[in-house]
Amino acid sequence: METIKKYAPALLYILPALAFFGAGAAKLSGVPEVIKPFAALGLPAAFGLFIGVCEIAGSIGLLIARTRIPAAIGLSLIMIGAAYYHLAYQAPSVVPAFILLLLLVGTIWRALAAKTVRT
């Protein structure tokens, strides 16, 4: 039980880090399913590549304690945009975007709480 208490909070940032690394890699490799939404929004393909780079950088940032909060904030902004797309354009499911957003908010909350305890 102690092991679960010790490592469970890390899932708040490890799970989104894995998801964002995969999503960013898919965008950078040009997987059509993840590139099409940008065209639907009238955005250039280069913007999709930019978001892919941001997702990979953010996923790495989540794994580093010092950069965890800014990475989670940046990725949260991307997820707000993703949720908007899914809702406004009736894309298949907004649930994954909301789940990732909740994990990122939890990451921010946990990191801020840890900073408060240390000071």
Secondary structure, 3 states (H helix, E strand, C coil): CHHHHHHHHHHHHHHHHHHHHHHHHHHHCCCHHHHHHHHHCCCCHHHHHHHHHHHHHHHHHHCCHHHHHHHHHHHHHHHHHHHHHHHHCCCCCCHHHHHHHHHHHHHHHHHHHHHHHHC
